[in-house]
Amino acid sequence: MSKNDNMLAILWMLNSGAKITAKQIAERLEINVRTVYRYIDSLCASGVPIVSDAGQNGGYSLLDNFISAPLFFDIEEQKALLHAAVFAKEAGYPFSEALSRATEKLKMYSNREQEDILNRHLAGFEVINRDIAPSVKTILEELELAVANEYSVEIEYRTKHEEQPRPRVIDPYGMFYWNNKWYAIGFCHLRNEIRSFRAERILHIKQTQWMFKRPEAFSAKAFFLQNLLPDLAGNDELISLIIQGRSEALDDLCIHWFLGHHLQERTSNQAVFLLDERAVRAYVPHFLLTYGKAIQVIEPQSLKITLADVASELMEYYKN
C-alpha cells in the first residue's frame, strides 16, 4: 500500500479505542517497525492527537475527541485552506457560517506549534472586497441548492434596462463569481435560451416542482466567457491597436479582462492588440482616457480623433 493508505490504516486501528503497539501495527500492515514510527511521527505532525504510553501495557491510542478532526493536513495545506477561506468570505460566499466552523475546527485540532504558525500567517493576510447584501447571500444559497438538486426556480428579475422586475422560470445550470459579482447561468423559459443572471438583480426566488437535467459537461464559466469574449477568428473587421507608454501602465492594460484577451505582442514600451473595430470605437476610448498621459495611442489614427472628441465632450459637460 502507499504511504497515505498505510497512515489511514494506522489511524483506523488507533480509532478503535484500544491501545496498539508499533509491532502489532507492523505485523498487520506487513511493514517494518521503523516505518511505523515514521508514520506515527507524520500523523502527529499533521495534528493527530496520538497518545504514547510506555511500559508493559503501553502502546499507541487516540484522544477520545479525535473523531471529528481533519485528516492529514500538513501546515502548508492548513495555511492554504485558511487563506482560501479569507478570499471566499470576502467574495460573499453564501455558506460563510459553515466555512467559519470548518476553519475553527481546523485550528482546533492543530497542535500548539501549528496554531502559532497559522496565526502568524493569518495576521498579515487580508483581502479587500465590496460588501454583499444579506439578501443576495440568501439568493445564492437558494441557487446553489437548485443547481445541485436540478430543480427549476421562479425568480423576480430586473435587468439593467427595466424599471420593474419580471417573473420568469429558470433552470440554473451553474454559478460563478466574476469581477466582484455573482452570476447564475441557466435556461430561461421566458426567453427560451440559456442566459446569465446577476444575483444582485434577483429580487425574489422560490423553488418549483419542476425538475431539469443539466447538459452534460456544461460549464457556466465557459459559457459566460464565450459570450463576453467571443472568438474573433474569421472576423473581417479586426484592426490593430498599438499603444506606447510607461511600463506599469502597459502592464495594467495587458492584464485587463478585455484588452488582455486580445493581446498580440508586448515589448518594453509598446503593446499591440487585435480588436473588433466596433469595440475600438465604442468601449476602448472611455477606458484609455483613465490613463491620461501615461500612454499614447500610435494606431489607429481614428482612435486618436475619437479620444479627443470624448475628452472635449467631457470638458464641455463639466463646464456647464
Salt bridges, closest charged atoms under 4 A:
ASP53 OD2 - LYS19 NZ 2.84
GLU76 OE1 - LYS79 NZ 3.21
GLU104 OE2 - LYS107 NZ 3.29
GLU150 OE2 - ARG214 NH1 3.47
GLU162 OE2 - ARG166 NH1 3.75
ASP171 OD1 - HIS189 NE2 3.02
GLU193 OE2 - ARG195 NE 3.61
GLU200 OE2 - ARG130 NH2 2.54
GLU200 OE1 - ARG198 NH2 3.02
GLU237 OE1 - ARG278 NE 3.91
ASP251 OD1 - ARG266 NH1 2.73
ASP276 OD1 - ARG278 NE 3.16
GLU277 OE2 - ARG281 NH1 3.70
